[in-house]
């Protein structure tokens, strides 16, 4: 007999004479009541065991975490909170379960403890909900771009270029650590390496995606990226996923329109598909907020925050206007900010971005036209010679969530910017070719997928929204 998912049993429109459900025991009470979950929903189905006719040895093996298969009748539940339950006629234990050693006991565990048990934490309600939301968000990303006629491009994971110019990259090599071949100058001889040159794990697929946009019109990447930044904050990972669309003939305004439409679409899609999970995560967040000082508590619940993004047009503000607002605001004058804004050219921090969104404009904000010296070399230089056609989208509770720009399409201007920044033209000869042959205005943006999952789930640490986090000194599992 084929088993039925718990989600489908709970949403059944009628009772059923014979069903089979398989899953993992969340709790087992009074030698009779199993709370069974199979991962298809945050909700458990109650299975009522005929303990008088079930061997005692079997009852002893029904422990938290055990995998079981139950057969029986789907009947209307006598208990509160669920429509149906299973009256069990036959039960099978599918595998061994050591109740005394199983870490995920039915009690509250700290997030730190759960990170140490990342291979099992998905069996908890919170992480089951987070990973289902993550899955639906990923599907929404592909849905959006495919419906809009974008071409999905798989850009290289191994690369010889540093798209961001940050230099914080993981090296890829087949050279031995002992007896590494050297040049006459004593440097590593990469000509003897696998690729014949120095290579790294990518920090972005943007540059390669641009080349495809110059032929296919509109493309997007959605893949893993890596950064060897020795940071242990709640916002950094060494391995993460990036969504990066690139569109030919789009200017900065078109880029802002695309980003706003995209992010509202994927959030609404996920809210429509993950109602139970988001409601649970909202309740979890409410309980977590109670332990915080009043001043640190969020003014919005999780669902209010998500609707805040859906129901408000994004306010578009120049960097220059934002600096004027921040310089004159009360937190800055009273030195409440950790980073005081004194002059134009300052690199905005999360506290400044959140002030603009949550206190001043009270809606999502898109900042544009940033100082050239705090942005990447590929962003289009404005006529004033000091700002570039960059854009950042700012959200409540998180600050920047999207970063993008109109790309510099002028060959001579791009070459000059690269010279000033010391970027090797020979290394990026292929990128410059797109400006030599059929160059056109084009734009794109990048959205860190984990940052999006963080916002939608209400979690506060990015290590809790990826299955197996990779951080400094941690590559477990």
Backbone torsions as a table, in degrees:
resi	resn	phi	psi	omega
1	UNK	NA	130.5	-179.6
2	UNK	-74.6	136.7	-178.7
3	UNK	-81.1	156.4	-179.2
4	UNK	-111.7	139.2	179.1
5	UNK	-63.7	146.5	178.5
6	UNK	-58.7	-40.1	179.7
7	UNK	-57.4	-42.2	-178.9
8	UNK	-72.8	-34.8	177.5
9	UNK	-65.4	-43.0	-178.5
10	UNK	-69.0	-25.0	-179.9
11	UNK	-99.1	10.5	179.8
12	UNK	-60.6	149.7	179.5
13	UNK	-95.7	-0.8	-179.2
14	UNK	-157.0	163.6	174.3
15	UNK	-73.1	157.3	-177.1
16	UNK	-134.0	139.2	-174.8
17	UNK	-69.6	-36.8	-176.5
18	UNK	-143.3	122.7	177.7
19	UNK	-135.7	159.9	173.8
20	UNK	-130.4	126.8	176.5
21	UNK	-123.9	142.2	177.3
22	UNK	-127.2	143.7	179.6
23	UNK	176.8	-160.5	-177.4
24	UNK	-117.1	140.5	-177.9
25	UNK	-73.9	121.8	174.4
26	UNK	-86.9	-46.5	175.6
27	UNK	-145.7	156.6	175.3
28	UNK	-138.6	110.9	-173.4
29	UNK	-110.5	141.7	170.5
30	UNK	54.5	29.3	-179.2
31	UNK	55.9	25.9	-173.7
32	UNK	-144.1	-40.7	-170.3
33	UNK	-107.1	114.1	175.9
34	UNK	-99.4	130.0	168.2
35	UNK	-95.5	109.6	-172.4
36	UNK	-106.7	134.6	178.5
37	UNK	-135.1	135.9	-179.6
38	UNK	-117.1	9.9	178.1
39	UNK	87.7	-8.8	-178.6
40	UNK	-78.1	-17.2	-178.7
41	UNK	-155.6	159.4	176.4
42	UNK	-72.4	-19.1	-175.9
43	UNK	-85.4	141.6	174.7
44	UNK	-91.5	156.5	170.0
45	UNK	-108.7	135.7	178.9
46	UNK	-80.6	130.6	177.2
47	UNK	-116.4	121.5	-175.7
48	UNK	-98.0	112.3	-175.7
49	UNK	-87.1	137.4	173.7
50	UNK	-80.0	83.9	-171.1
51	UNK	-67.1	-24.2	-179.2
52	UNK	-70.1	-27.9	-178.1
53	UNK	-110.7	13.5	177.8
54	UNK	-107.0	128.8	-178.9
55	UNK	-53.5	139.8	-178.8
56	UNK	-59.6	-34.8	179.5
57	UNK	-62.7	-37.4	177.8
58	UNK	-68.8	-43.7	179.5
59	UNK	-58.6	-37.9	-179.1
60	UNK	-66.5	-26.4	-177.3
61	UNK	-88.7	-4.9	177.1
62	UNK	-84.8	87.0	-175.8
63	UNK	-120.2	163.0	177.3
64	UNK	-54.6	127.1	179.3
65	UNK	95.8	-12.9	-179.2
66	UNK	-69.0	141.6	174.3
67	UNK	-90.2	127.3	-176.9
68	UNK	-134.7	159.5	172.9
69	UNK	-124.3	124.8	-179.0
70	UNK	-118.6	141.5	176.1
71	UNK	-119.0	144.9	177.6
72	UNK	167.1	-160.1	-175.8
73	UNK	-106.7	132.4	174.8
74	UNK	-84.1	113.5	-175.6
75	UNK	-125.1	163.8	175.8
76	UNK	-65.5	135.6	-175.4
77	UNK	-78.3	140.8	176.1
78	UNK	-85.2	-19.9	-179.1
79	UNK	-85.2	162.7	-179.8
80	UNK	-82.0	151.2	171.5
81	UNK	96.3	-9.1	175.3
82	UNK	-148.7	149.3	-174.4
83	UNK	-79.5	-40.4	-175.0
84	UNK	-126.9	158.4	171.0
85	UNK	-143.9	168.1	179.7
86	UNK	-108.6	122.9	171.6
87	UNK	-85.3	107.8	-169.3
88	UNK	-79.0	127.4	174.6
89	UNK	-103.0	-25.6	179.5
90	UNK	-149.7	140.1	-177.5
91	UNK	-135.2	135.7	177.0
92	UNK	-123.2	134.9	171.8
93	UNK	-86.8	122.6	-172.3
94	UNK	-88.7	-20.5	-178.9
95	UNK	-160.4	170.8	179.7
96	UNK	-71.4	150.9	175.3
97	UNK	-148.7	119.5	179.1
98	UNK	-93.1	97.3	-173.9
99	UNK	-59.8	-35.1	-175.5
100	UNK	-72.5	-26.3	-176.1
101	UNK	-104.6	-11.2	-178.1
102	UNK	-65.0	119.8	-172.1
103	UNK	-69.9	-29.5	-172.2
104	UNK	-88.3	66.4	178.3
105	UNK	-73.6	155.9	-177.7
106	UNK	-72.8	70.5	177.0
107	UNK	-152.8	171.8	-178.8
108	UNK	-76.2	127.0	176.9
109	UNK	-113.2	148.2	176.7
110	UNK	-71.8	154.4	178.4
111	UNK	-64.5	-32.8	178.0
112	UNK	-62.8	-44.4	178.3
113	UNK	-61.9	-41.7	-178.4
114	UNK	-67.5	-33.8	176.6
115	UNK	-65.0	-33.3	178.1
116	UNK	-71.1	-16.1	178.8
117	UNK	-123.9	48.8	-174.5
118	UNK	-61.7	-23.6	179.2
119	UNK	-73.6	-17.4	-178.4
120	UNK	-118.4	-13.6	-173.0
121	UNK	-64.3	-22.9	179.7
122	UNK	-67.2	-11.2	176.5
123	UNK	-80.3	-6.3	175.2
124	UNK	-84.6	159.8	179.8
125	UNK	-59.0	-46.0	-175.0
126	UNK	-61.4	-49.3	-175.3
127	UNK	-77.1	-26.9	171.2
128	UNK	-62.3	-44.1	179.4
129	UNK	-64.3	-45.0	-178.7
130	UNK	-59.7	-44.7	-176.0
131	UNK	-73.9	-29.5	173.3
132	UNK	-68.6	-41.5	176.7
133	UNK	-62.1	-44.1	178.8
134	UNK	-57.7	-44.3	-179.5
135	UNK	-62.1	-44.7	-179.2
136	UNK	-67.9	-38.6	176.9
137	UNK	-60.6	-42.6	179.3
138	UNK	-62.4	-42.0	177.8
139	UNK	-62.9	-40.7	179.8
140	UNK	-62.3	-37.9	178.6
141	UNK	-58.7	-51.9	179.9
142	UNK	-64.6	-40.5	178.9
143	UNK	-56.4	-48.4	-176.3
144	UNK	-59.3	-53.4	-174.7
145	UNK	-68.9	-36.3	178.5
146	UNK	-66.8	-39.3	178.1
147	UNK	-64.9	-28.2	-179.9
148	UNK	-89.1	1.5	177.0
149	UNK	83.0	19.0	176.5
150	UNK	-75.9	152.4	174.9
151	UNK	-101.0	128.4	-179.8
152	UNK	-81.0	121.5	-177.1
153	UNK	-117.5	130.9	175.9
154	UNK	-93.8	102.7	-179.4
155	UNK	-84.9	159.4	-172.9
156	UNK	-63.6	142.9	171.5
157	UNK	-86.6	-34.3	175.1
158	UNK	-97.3	126.8	-174.1
159	UNK	-141.9	156.2	175.8
160	UNK	-101.8	3.2	-178.1
161	UNK	-121.2	155.3	177.4
162	UNK	-110.4	97.8	-173.3
163	UNK	-59.5	-36.7	-175.2
164	UNK	-90.7	-14.8	-176.9
165	UNK	72.1	17.5	-175.3
166	UNK	-84.9	-25.7	179.1
167	UNK	74.8	3.6	-178.2
168	UNK	-99.4	73.4	-173.6
169	UNK	-123.9	151.1	174.6
170	UNK	-83.5	127.7	179.7
171	UNK	-77.5	143.7	175.5
172	UNK	-113.0	121.9	-177.5
173	UNK	-150.5	151.5	171.7
174	UNK	-110.9	5.9	179.9
175	UNK	-72.7	147.0	177.8
176	UNK	-73.0	146.4	176.3
177	UNK	-74.1	-33.0	174.8
178	UNK	-92.2	126.7	179.6
179	UNK	72.7	35.6	178.2
180	UNK	-59.6	129.1	-179.9
181	UNK	-62.8	138.2	-176.9
182	UNK	-122.9	154.1	172.8
183	UNK	-81.8	176.6	178.4
184	UNK	-62.8	-26.0	178.4
185	UNK	-82.9	-3.3	178.6
186	UNK	90.5	3.8	179.0
187	UNK	-87.3	160.5	178.4
188	UNK	-60.7	131.9	-178.9
189	UNK	-91.2	89.8	-176.4
190	UNK	-71.1	-12.4	177.5
191	UNK	-65.2	-20.8	177.4
192	UNK	-93.1	0.5	179.8
193	UNK	-81.1	173.1	-174.6
194	UNK	-54.7	-47.0	-177.6
195	UNK	-93.6	-2.3	178.9
196	UNK	75.1	10.1	178.4
197	UNK	-159.5	168.5	178.0
198	UNK	-71.1	128.8	179.6
199	UNK	-132.1	158.9	-175.3
200	UNK	-141.5	168.1	167.6
201	UNK	-79.1	138.9	-171.6
202	UNK	-69.3	147.0	171.0
203	UNK	-100.2	-11.8	-177.8
204	UNK	-169.5	146.1	174.4
205	UNK	-98.3	10.8	-171.8
206	UNK	-59.5	-50.0	-174.1
207	UNK	-61.0	-42.6	177.7
208	UNK	-67.2	-37.5	179.3
209	UNK	-63.9	-35.1	177.7
210	UNK	-58.9	-40.9	-178.8
211	UNK	-63.3	-35.0	179.3
212	UNK	-76.8	-31.8	176.0
213	UNK	-64.1	-28.9	179.6
214	UNK	-75.4	1.1	175.8
215	UNK	-127.2	-36.7	-175.2
216	UNK	-102.6	-5.0	174.2
217	UNK	88.6	-61.1	179.5
218	UNK	-141.5	122.6	-176.5
219	UNK	-133.8	166.5	172.7
220	UNK	-148.5	151.0	172.9
221	UNK	-115.2	153.4	175.7
222	UNK	-152.8	93.0	-174.7
223	UNK	-155.3	178.3	-177.6
224	UNK	-74.6	143.2	175.5
225	UNK	-134.9	162.0	-169.2
226	UNK	-139.7	143.3	176.5
227	UNK	-144.5	125.2	-178.4
228	UNK	-88.6	52.7	179.3
229	UNK	-92.0	120.2	-176.0
230	UNK	-79.0	71.4	-176.5
231	UNK	-125.4	131.3	-179.6
232	UNK	-109.8	30.7	-179.0
233	UNK	-82.0	172.5	-179.9
234	UNK	-78.3	0.9	-176.2
235	UNK	-116.4	2.7	-173.9
236	UNK	-121.1	139.6	172.0
237	UNK	-131.3	153.2	176.0
238	UNK	-84.4	-23.9	177.9
239	UNK	-130.4	124.5	-177.8
240	UNK	-151.4	174.2	-176.4
241	UNK	-113.9	139.8	-177.7
242	UNK	-123.2	140.7	172.5
243	UNK	-108.0	122.5	-174.5
244	UNK	-139.3	96.6	173.4
245	UNK	-84.8	148.1	173.7
246	UNK	-134.7	132.1	-173.8
247	UNK	-131.7	121.9	176.1
248	UNK	-68.9	143.9	175.5
249	UNK	72.7	3.8	174.6
250	UNK	-89.0	132.0	172.5
251	UNK	-95.0	-171.8	-175.0
252	UNK	-62.3	-40.4	-179.7
253	UNK	-64.3	-41.3	175.9
254	UNK	-61.7	-39.0	-179.6
255	UNK	-63.2	-42.6	177.9
256	UNK	-64.7	-40.7	177.5
257	UNK	-60.3	-45.6	-178.6
258	UNK	-63.0	-47.0	-177.4
259	UNK	-63.0	-43.0	179.8
260	UNK	-64.2	-46.3	-179.1
261	UNK	-63.9	-43.1	-179.0
262	UNK	-61.3	-50.2	-173.3
263	UNK	-70.0	-33.1	175.8
264	UNK	-69.1	-36.5	179.4
265	UNK	-63.2	-50.0	-174.1
266	UNK	-68.4	-32.8	177.9
267	UNK	-69.1	-45.4	179.9
268	UNK	-63.4	-42.5	179.0
269	UNK	-56.7	-44.7	-177.8
270	UNK	-70.4	-38.3	176.7
271	UNK	-62.6	-37.9	179.7
272	UNK	-68.6	-34.1	-174.0
273	UNK	-93.2	-23.1	-170.5
274	UNK	-122.2	39.3	-176.3
275	UNK	-55.2	-48.1	-177.8
276	UNK	-65.2	-42.7	-178.8
277	UNK	-65.2	-42.8	-178.6
278	UNK	-69.0	-34.9	177.2
279	UNK	-64.7	-41.0	177.1
280	UNK	-64.1	-45.7	-178.9
281	UNK	-65.1	-33.2	175.8
282	UNK	-64.0	-45.2	178.3
283	UNK	-62.0	-39.1	177.6
284	UNK	-62.1	-42.0	-179.5
285	UNK	-66.3	-38.4	178.1
286	UNK	-60.5	-44.1	179.0
287	UNK	-65.7	-39.0	179.6
288	UNK	-65.3	-37.9	-178.5
289	UNK	-65.0	-29.4	-177.6
290	UNK	-62.9	-26.3	-178.1
291	UNK	-84.4	-6.1	-178.1
292	UNK	-91.6	155.1	171.8
293	UNK	-60.8	151.2	-175.9
294	UNK	-54.0	-39.6	-176.3
295	UNK	-67.2	-22.8	-176.8
296	UNK	-96.9	-1.8	-177.7
297	UNK	-78.2	145.3	178.6
298	UNK	-70.7	144.2	178.9
299	UNK	-82.9	-10.1	-178.4
300	UNK	-126.4	145.0	170.8
301	UNK	-73.1	172.0	-178.6
302	UNK	-60.1	-48.9	-178.0
303	UNK	-67.9	-33.6	175.5
304	UNK	-63.9	-38.2	180.0
305	UNK	-67.0	-41.8	178.9
306	UNK	-66.8	-42.0	177.0
307	UNK	-67.6	-29.8	175.8
308	UNK	-56.8	-39.2	179.4
309	UNK	-74.4	-37.5	-177.4
310	UNK	-74.8	-34.8	-170.5
311	UNK	-94.4	-5.8	-179.1
312	UNK	-116.0	136.3	169.9
313	UNK	-68.9	145.1	-179.2
314	UNK	-77.2	126.6	180.0
315	UNK	-77.0	128.7	-179.0
316	UNK	-102.2	120.7	-171.9
317	UNK	-135.0	134.3	177.3
318	UNK	-72.2	152.9	176.4
319	UNK	-54.8	-42.1	-178.0
320	UNK	-60.8	-43.5	178.0
321	UNK	-65.6	-39.4	179.8
322	UNK	-63.2	-41.4	178.9
323	UNK	-61.9	-41.8	178.4
324	UNK	-61.6	-42.6	179.7
325	UNK	-63.1	-46.6	-176.8
326	UNK	-68.8	-38.4	-178.8
327	UNK	-64.2	-32.3	-175.9
328	UNK	-97.8	-0.7	-175.5
329	UNK	-78.5	158.3	-176.6
330	UNK	-60.1	-46.9	-179.9
331	UNK	-58.8	-32.6	179.6
332	UNK	-74.5	-44.3	-179.2
333	UNK	-65.6	-34.5	-179.8
334	UNK	-91.4	8.2	177.5
335	UNK	58.3	38.5	175.9
336	UNK	-82.7	-24.1	175.4
337	UNK	-70.5	146.4	172.9
338	UNK	-71.4	-30.9	178.3
339	UNK	-118.9	106.4	-176.3
340	UNK	-75.8	134.1	177.7
341	UNK	-89.5	113.8	179.9
342	UNK	-109.4	-33.7	-173.7
343	UNK	-150.2	162.7	176.5
344	UNK	-61.9	139.5	-179.9
345	UNK	109.6	-9.7	179.4
346	UNK	-66.6	142.3	176.1
347	UNK	-84.1	116.0	-173.7
348	UNK	-67.9	142.1	177.9
349	UNK	-103.2	170.3	-177.9
350	UNK	-57.3	-37.2	-178.5
351	UNK	-64.0	-34.9	178.2
352	UNK	-72.3	-42.2	-179.1
353	UNK	-63.6	-42.3	-179.5
354	UNK	-68.3	-34.6	177.3
355	UNK	-60.8	-44.7	-178.9
356	UNK	-61.7	-40.8	-177.4
357	UNK	-76.7	-50.8	-168.5
358	UNK	-86.4	-31.1	-174.2
359	UNK	-107.3	-45.0	-172.2
360	UNK	-85.9	-60.1	-175.6
361	UNK	-90.3	-25.2	-179.6
362	UNK	56.3	43.2	174.8
363	UNK	-166.1	163.6	175.0
364	UNK	-58.2	147.3	-174.4
365	UNK	-126.2	140.1	169.6
366	UNK	-114.0	114.5	175.3
367	UNK	-90.7	141.7	-179.6
368	UNK	-142.4	168.1	-179.7
369	UNK	58.8	67.2	179.8
370	UNK	-84.1	160.5	172.6
371	UNK	-58.6	135.6	-177.2
372	UNK	-60.5	-34.1	-173.0
373	UNK	-76.7	-3.4	175.8
374	UNK	-114.0	9.7	-179.6
375	UNK	-125.3	169.2	-172.7
376	UNK	-72.3	160.1	-173.8
377	UNK	-64.5	-25.3	-172.2
378	UNK	-86.5	1.1	-177.9
379	UNK	-84.3	140.0	-172.9
380	UNK	-67.6	128.3	179.7
381	UNK	-75.7	131.2	176.8
382	UNK	-76.0	168.8	-177.5
383	UNK	-65.5	-22.6	179.8
384	UNK	-73.5	-10.6	177.2
385	UNK	75.1	0.3	-178.3
386	UNK	-126.1	-11.2	177.6
387	UNK	-122.8	159.7	178.8
388	UNK	-123.5	160.4	-177.1
389	UNK	-80.4	60.0	179.6
390	UNK	-96.1	158.9	175.4
391	UNK	-146.2	141.3	173.1
392	UNK	-129.5	136.1	174.6
393	UNK	-98.8	129.8	-177.1
394	UNK	-112.2	134.9	-178.5
395	UNK	-120.6	158.5	177.0
396	UNK	-66.5	142.4	174.4
397	UNK	78.7	-12.2	-172.4
398	UNK	-135.3	-21.7	-177.3
399	UNK	78.6	-134.7	-176.0
400	UNK	-66.1	131.8	177.1
401	UNK	-123.5	-25.4	178.5
402	UNK	-132.4	139.0	173.0
403	UNK	-130.6	134.6	-178.7
404	UNK	-160.0	-174.4	-179.7
405	UNK	-170.2	164.6	161.6
406	UNK	-81.1	131.7	-174.6
407	UNK	-82.7	151.1	178.1
408	UNK	-73.4	108.6	-176.7
409	UNK	-93.8	-7.9	-177.1
410	UNK	-88.7	119.5	-174.8
411	UNK	-56.2	-51.7	-174.7
412	UNK	-65.1	-38.6	179.4
413	UNK	-67.5	-42.5	-179.7
414	UNK	-63.8	-43.7	179.0
415	UNK	-60.9	-43.2	-179.4
416	UNK	-63.0	-41.7	178.4
417	UNK	-63.9	-38.9	179.2
418	UNK	-65.5	-39.1	178.2
419	UNK	-62.8	-44.5	-179.2
420	UNK	-61.1	-37.9	-177.2
421	UNK	-90.2	-1.0	178.0
422	UNK	73.1	28.3	178.9
423	UNK	-89.8	127.9	-174.8
424	UNK	-69.0	119.5	178.9
425	UNK	-64.9	-36.5	-178.3
426	UNK	-65.4	-33.8	179.3
427	UNK	-66.3	-34.7	-177.3
428	UNK	-111.2	33.3	-179.1
429	UNK	-57.2	-38.1	-178.1
430	UNK	-69.0	-33.6	177.9
431	UNK	-69.6	-41.4	178.4
432	UNK	-66.2	-29.0	177.9
433	UNK	-57.7	-33.8	-179.6
434	UNK	-67.8	-18.3	175.8
435	UNK	-92.0	-17.4	179.7
436	UNK	-89.2	-29.8	-174.7
437	UNK	-120.7	101.3	174.6
438	UNK	71.0	37.6	-179.8
439	UNK	-64.7	148.9	178.3
440	UNK	-154.5	158.3	173.8
441	UNK	-55.8	133.2	175.8
442	UNK	-155.3	158.2	-174.1
443	UNK	-145.4	163.9	176.4
444	UNK	-168.6	176.0	178.0
445	UNK	-149.7	166.1	177.1
446	UNK	-124.5	138.2	177.4
447	UNK	-130.7	115.7	175.1
448	UNK	-67.5	117.4	-173.6
449	UNK	-60.6	-41.2	179.4
450	UNK	-63.8	-33.9	176.5
451	UNK	-63.3	-38.1	176.9
452	UNK	-66.6	-44.9	179.2
453	UNK	-62.6	-38.4	177.6
454	UNK	-57.6	-46.6	-178.2
455	UNK	-66.0	-44.9	-174.5
456	UNK	-71.3	-32.7	-178.3
457	UNK	-89.3	-16.5	-178.3
458	UNK	80.8	6.4	177.2
459	UNK	-70.4	159.6	-176.0
460	UNK	-113.9	-8.2	179.3
461	UNK	-125.1	124.9	-174.4
462	UNK	-63.6	-19.4	178.7
463	UNK	-69.8	-13.4	-176.7
464	UNK	-98.1	4.9	-178.9
465	UNK	-120.9	11.8	175.1
466	UNK	-127.2	140.7	-173.7
467	UNK	-54.4	-49.5	-177.9
468	UNK	-132.5	94.2	-174.6
469	UNK	-66.2	140.3	175.1
470	UNK	-113.4	115.6	-176.7
471	UNK	-138.6	169.5	179.8
472	UNK	-52.4	131.1	179.6
473	UNK	66.7	19.0	-178.5
474	UNK	-144.7	106.4	171.5
475	UNK	-134.9	41.2	-179.0
476	UNK	-72.8	155.2	175.6
477	UNK	75.4	NA	NA
